Amino acid sequence: MAKPHLNLVVIGHVDHGKSTIIGRLLYESGAVREEELKKLQELAKEFKIEGGEFAYIVDREKEERMRGMTIDIMHRPFETQKYFFTIIDAPGHRDFVKNMITGASQADAAILVVSARPGEGVQEQTKEHAFLARVLGINQIIVAISKMDLAGYKKEVYEKLKEETSKLLKSIGYNVDKIPFIPVAAQFGENITKRSDKMPWYSGPTLVEALDSLQVPPRPVDKPLRIPIQDVYSITGVGTVPVGKVESGILKVNDVVVFEPSGVKGEVKSIEMHHQPIQQAMPGDNIGFNVRGISKTDIRRGDVAGHPNNPPTVAKEFTAQIIVLQHPTVIAPGYTPVLHIHTATVAARIEEIIAKIDPRTGQVIQEHPEFLKTGDAAKVRIVPTRPTVVEKQSEFPALGKFAIRDMGITVAAGVVLDVVKAK
């Protein structure tokens, strides 16, 4: 029986030990072999980064190794007793926040890493990442208090950081009683899979035990069908084959499906997953499906497939809650950046700034402000410049979270509150 699958994102400030924790998890779960680790140890010496080998498991690219940091997110699988995990490693550096958003929007749970090294602790970026996780709807969090070896494995350092991090997480709406705070020294494998004898004062779970206590999020089988399209192929002898991940509902062979926003319909002749034919596809399945009656040019990446009796919603406009992550100046009504929502990319205009809000409480601070700047959270009205499928985050989480990009950076992230349908 296949283990249930969970997507895990590892977040926190740069240099707080995220890659080392991931490397340890991959190594101790057997996803990375001893020989690979030895090679990496050699490399670590060569680049004078002692103890860098665990981080190197993740930081594949030479440039990343030279700079000692994670640039792109990478997907590495590993297994615990209970689950099959895909780790999405999120870079801590500012210019890499876009990958953090891509990663976090796919994640079921997050490990927030906070360093115990003197002078590190809870930083601006720790706050930003925690807040992003919250806005993007990651409800399950594990806190790893890392580098305990550099704090002499002292209980009082752990307690102080636990208190600071709790305060932060509580302020943005997490229930901290449900969150494990685990003191680890990933470099030496303390409290990763094996309980550490260096911290006898700690009686909670190891990191792997905490991972096994996560819950599989509900896979919405009873909701209407939604499949955001990633690619469309034309295969000789088969026909048109859209590819995408089923986000909700069930797709069966012989179903009639409609693609929005184009409105074209066709009949599903076959479905395959991992090159095996299947009779029906469920939420979470990445599939290719052959549709009769449509050509490759009728659909494109960013379209969403559904059943004609409950088609995907094409938005004329929508209201959303956004947080401005970084913008060199200010955002005012009329601003038209690029919106990345599910697999779609579309230019969209911020038509109206309805209110500036306190991100922690959701209370309105100011009605109709003239502009927004870095760090502000707000409720806004957005108009896509061409028809695009947008759903309420409360109904279809995966189709209701988005990133706003401009000038090569991620300017803001948000969730869809309400949608006005296009006629």
C-alpha positions in Angstrom: 0.0 0.0 0.0 1.5 3.4 -1.0 2.1 5.8 1.9 0.1 9.0 1.9 2.0 11.9 0.3 2.7 15.2 1.9 4.4 18.3 0.5 6.7 19.9 3.0 8.3 23.4 2.7 11.3 24.4 4.9 11.3 28.1 5.7 13.2 30.6 7.8 16.0 33.1 7.6 19.0 32.6 5.3 21.9 30.8 7.1 19.7 29.5 9.9 20.4 25.9 8.8 17.5 24.9 6.5 19.6 23.1 4.0 21.6 21.2 6.7 18.3 20.0 8.3 17.0 18.9 4.9 20.3 17.1 4.1 20.1 15.3 7.4 16.5 14.2 6.8 17.4 12.9 3.4 20.5 11.1 4.6 19.0 9.6 7.7 15.9 8.4 5.8 18.0 6.7 3.3 17.1 9.0 0.4 20.8 9.9 0.1 23.5 7.3 0.3 26.7 7.3 2.3 28.9 7.5 -0.8 27.1 10.6 -2.0 27.6 12.1 1.5 31.4 11.3 1.4 31.7 13.1 -2.0 30.0 16.1 -0.6 32.2 16.1 2.5 35.2 16.4 0.1 33.6 19.3 -1.7 32.8 21.0 1.6 36.5 20.9 2.5 37.5 22.1 -0.9 35.3 25.2 -0.5 36.4 25.6 3.1 32.8 25.2 4.4 33.3 22.7 7.2 30.2 20.7 7.9 28.7 21.9 4.7 28.1 18.4 3.4 24.5 18.1 4.5 23.6 21.4 3.0 25.3 20.3 -0.2 22.9 17.5 -0.6 20.4 20.1 -1.4 22.5 22.9 -2.9 23.3 21.0 -6.1 24.5 23.8 -8.3 28.1 24.9 -8.1 27.1 28.5 -7.9 25.0 27.7 -4.9 27.9 25.8 -3.3 30.3 28.7 -3.8 27.8 31.1 -2.4 26.8 28.6 0.3 23.1 29.2 -0.2 20.0 27.8 -1.8 18.8 29.5 -4.9 16.1 27.5 -6.5 13.6 25.3 -4.8 14.3 21.7 -5.3 12.0 18.7 -4.9 13.6 15.7 -3.2 11.5 12.8 -2.0 12.1 11.0 1.3 10.0 8.6 3.4 9.3 8.3 7.1 7.5 5.3 8.6 4.1 6.9 8.0 4.5 9.3 5.0 6.1 9.9 1.7 7.4 13.5 1.7 8.4 15.8 -1.1 10.5 18.5 0.3 10.3 21.9 -1.2 13.4 23.8 -0.1 12.6 27.5 0.1 15.4 29.9 -0.3 15.9 32.4 2.5 17.4 35.2 0.4 15.3 38.2 -0.5 15.6 37.9 -4.3 14.5 34.3 -4.0 11.2 35.0 -2.4 9.3 34.1 -5.6 10.5 30.5 -5.2 9.5 30.6 -1.6 5.9 31.5 -2.8 5.8 28.8 -5.4 7.0 26.4 -2.8 4.7 27.5 0.0 1.6 27.6 -2.2 2.1 23.8 -2.9 2.9 22.9 0.7 0.8 20.9 3.2 3.1 21.7 6.1 6.1 23.8 6.9 9.2 23.5 9.1 10.1 26.9 10.3 13.8 27.0 11.2 15.1 29.5 13.9 18.8 29.5 14.7 20.0 29.3 18.3 23.4 30.6 17.4 24.2 33.7 19.5 23.1 36.8 17.5 20.7 34.9 15.1 17.3 34.0 16.5 14.0 35.5 15.2 14.9 37.9 12.3 12.9 40.0 9.9 12.9 37.2 7.4 11.8 34.7 10.0 8.7 36.9 10.4 8.2 37.4 6.7 8.3 33.6 6.0 6.0 32.8 8.9 3.6 35.4 7.7 3.7 34.2 4.1 3.0 30.6 5.3 0.0 32.0 7.1 -1.3 34.0 4.1 -0.8 31.1 1.8 -2.9 28.9 4.0 -0.2 26.5 5.5 -1.9 25.5 8.7 0.5 22.9 10.0 3.9 24.1 11.3 6.8 22.5 13.1 9.5 24.8 14.6 13.1 23.6 14.5 15.4 25.5 16.8 18.6 24.8 15.0 22.3 25.0 15.7 21.8 24.1 19.4 25.5 22.9 19.4 26.5 26.5 18.9 24.4 27.5 22.0 26.1 24.8 24.2 22.8 22.8 24.1 21.5 25.1 26.8 17.9 24.8 27.9 17.5 28.6 28.6 18.5 29.5 25.0 15.9 27.1 23.7 13.2 28.4 26.1 13.9 32.0 25.2 13.7 31.3 21.4 10.6 29.1 21.9 8.9 32.0 23.7 9.9 34.6 21.0 8.8 32.3 18.1 5.5 31.4 19.9 4.8 35.1 20.3 5.4 35.7 16.6 3.3 32.7 15.5 0.5 33.5 17.9 0.4 37.2 16.6 -0.4 36.0 13.1 -3.1 33.6 14.1 -1.4 30.2 14.7 -2.5 28.0 17.6 0.9 27.5 19.2 -0.3 24.8 21.6 -0.4 22.5 18.6 3.1 23.4 17.4 6.1 21.3 18.4 9.3 23.3 19.1 12.2 21.0 18.6 15.8 21.8 19.6 18.1 20.3 16.9 21.8 20.2 15.9 21.4 18.9 12.4 25.1 18.9 11.7 25.4 16.1 14.3 22.0 14.6 13.8 20.7 15.6 17.3 16.9 15.2 17.6 16.5 14.7 13.8 15.7 10.9 13.7 17.5 9.9 16.9 16.8 11.4 20.3 19.7 13.5 21.6 21.5 12.7 24.8 23.0 16.2 24.7 19.6 17.7 25.6 18.2 15.5 28.4 15.9 18.4 29.4 13.9 18.1 26.2 11.1 15.5 26.2 9.2 16.3 23.1 9.3 14.6 19.7 12.3 14.3 17.4 11.9 16.1 14.0 10.9 12.9 12.3 8.3 12.0 15.0 6.8 15.5 14.6 6.6 14.9 10.8 4.8 11.7 11.4 2.2 13.4 13.6 1.2 15.8 10.7 -2.2 15.3 9.2 -2.9 14.6 5.5 -5.0 17.6 4.4 -8.4 16.6 3.1 -8.3 15.7 -0.6 -11.5 17.3 -1.9 -13.0 14.4 -3.8 -16.6 15.7 -3.2 -15.9 19.1 -4.7 -16.4 20.0 -8.3 -13.7 19.0 -10.7 -10.8 21.4 -11.2 -7.6 20.6 -13.2 -5.3 23.6 -14.0 -3.5 22.8 -17.2 0.3 22.8 -17.2 0.9 21.8 -20.8 -0.9 20.5 -23.9 0.6 17.9 -26.1 -0.4 16.6 -29.5 0.6 12.9 -29.6 0.6 11.0 -32.9 -2.0 8.2 -32.9 -3.5 9.5 -29.7 -4.6 13.1 -30.2 -4.7 16.1 -27.9 -3.3 15.4 -24.4 -3.6 18.1 -21.7 -1.4 17.6 -18.6 -2.1 18.8 -15.1 -2.7 18.1 -11.4 -6.3 17.3 -10.3 -6.9 19.8 -7.5 -10.4 18.7 -6.6 -13.2 16.4 -7.8 -12.8 13.1 -9.8 -12.1 12.7 -13.5 -13.3 9.5 -15.2 -12.8 8.0 -18.6 -15.8 9.0 -20.9 -16.5 12.2 -18.9 -17.3 15.3 -20.9 -15.0 18.2 -19.8 -15.0 21.9 -20.4 -11.9 24.1 -20.5 -12.2 27.6 -19.3 -11.8 30.5 -20.2 -12.1 29.3 -23.8 -15.3 27.2 -23.2 -14.3 24.3 -25.5 -15.6 20.9 -24.6 -14.5 17.4 -25.4 -14.8 13.8 -24.3 -12.1 12.1 -22.2 -11.0 8.9 -24.0 -8.2 7.9 -21.7 -6.2 9.0 -18.6 -2.7 8.1 -17.6 -0.5 8.7 -14.6 3.2 7.8 -14.4 2.7 6.3 -17.9 0.1 3.8 -16.7 -3.5 4.0 -17.9 -6.0 4.6 -15.1 -9.9 4.7 -15.1 -10.2 7.6 -12.8 -8.1 10.4 -11.4 -8.3 11.8 -7.8 -7.2 15.0 -6.2 -3.4 15.1 -6.0 -2.9 13.0 -9.1 -0.7 14.4 -11.8 -2.2 13.2 -15.0 -2.2 13.4 -18.8 -5.7 12.8 -20.4 -6.6 12.4 -24.0 -9.6 14.5 -25.0 -11.5 13.9 -28.2 -13.1 16.7 -30.2 -10.5 19.4 -29.4 -7.2 20.4 -31.0 -4.0 21.4 -29.4 -4.6 25.0 -30.3 -8.0 25.2 -28.5 -6.4 25.1 -25.0 -3.3 26.4 -23.3 -1.3 26.4 -20.1 -3.3 28.3 -17.5 -6.7 27.0 -18.6 -8.7 24.9 -16.1 -10.7 21.8 -16.9 -14.0 21.0 -15.1 -17.3 19.4 -15.7 -19.9 21.4 -17.7 -22.5 21.2 -14.9 -20.1 23.1 -12.6 -17.5 24.8 -14.8 -14.4 26.7 -13.5 -15.2 30.3 -12.7 -14.0 32.9 -15.3 -13.4 36.1 -13.4 -14.4 39.6 -14.6 -12.8 40.9 -11.4 -12.1 39.7 -7.9 -11.4 40.9 -4.4 -8.3 39.7 -2.5 -6.2 40.1 0.6 -2.6 40.8 -0.3 0.6 41.5 1.5 3.3 43.6 -0.2 6.6 41.8 0.2 8.8 44.3 -1.6 8.3 47.2 -3.9 10.9 49.9 -4.7 8.3 52.7 -4.5 4.5 52.4 -3.9 1.5 50.6 -5.3 -1.4 52.8 -6.3 -4.7 52.1 -8.1 -4.1 51.5 -11.8 -0.9 49.5 -11.1 -0.8 46.6 -13.6 1.7 43.8 -12.7 1.7 40.2 -13.7 -0.5 37.7 -11.7 0.6 34.1 -11.2 -2.4 32.1 -10.1 -2.4 28.2 -10.3 -0.8 27.6 -13.8 -2.0 30.9 -15.3 0.0 34.0 -15.8 -1.9 37.2 -16.7 -1.4 40.9 -16.5 -3.9 42.3 -14.0 -4.8 45.8 -12.8 -5.2 46.8 -9.2 -8.4 48.7 -9.7 -9.1 49.8 -6.1 -7.4 49.6 -2.7 -10.4 48.9 -0.5 -8.6 49.0 2.8 -5.3 48.7 4.5 -5.5 46.0 7.2 -3.6 44.7 10.2 -2.2 41.4 8.9 -2.3 39.9 12.4 -5.9 40.7 13.3 -7.5 41.4 9.9 -8.9 44.7 11.4 -9.2 47.7 9.0 -6.5 50.3 9.7 -7.4 52.7 6.9 -10.2 52.8 4.3 -9.2 53.6 0.7 -5.6 54.5 1.3 -3.9 56.3 -1.7 -1.1 53.7 -2.0 0.5 50.6 -0.4 4.2 50.1 0.4 6.4 47.2 1.4 5.1 45.4 4.4 1.5 46.6 4.0 -1.4 44.2 4.0 -4.6 45.2 2.2 -7.9 44.3 0.7 -7.9 45.1 -3.0 -10.1 44.8 -6.2 -8.2 43.2 -9.1 -9.2 43.1 -12.8 -7.4 40.6 -15.1 -6.6 42.0 -18.5 -7.9 38.9 -20.2 -10.4 36.2 -19.2 -8.8 34.0 -16.5 -10.1 31.3 -14.1 -10.0 32.5 -10.5 -11.7 30.8 -7.6 -12.3 31.8 -4.0 -9.6 30.4 -1.7 -12.3 29.3 0.7 -13.8 27.0 -1.9 -10.7 25.9 -4.0 -7.5 26.7 -2.1 -5.2 25.8 -4.9 -7.0 28.1 -7.4 -7.3 31.0 -4.9 -3.7 31.8 -4.0 -1.5 34.0 -6.2 1.8 35.9 -6.4 2.1 39.3 -8.0 5.3 39.9 -9.9 6.9 42.9 -11.6 10.4 43.9 -12.6 11.6 40.4 -12.1 10.7 40.3 -8.4 7.7 39.0 -6.4 6.0 42.2 -5.3 3.1 40.7 -3.3 1.3 37.5 -2.4 -2.4 37.0 -1.8 -5.5 35.0 -1.5 -8.8 35.4 -3.3 -11.8 36.4 -1.1 -14.6 36.8 -3.7 -15.0 36.6 -7.4 -17.3 38.4 -9.8 -18.0 36.1 -12.8 -17.5 37.2 -16.3 -20.7 37.3 -18.4 
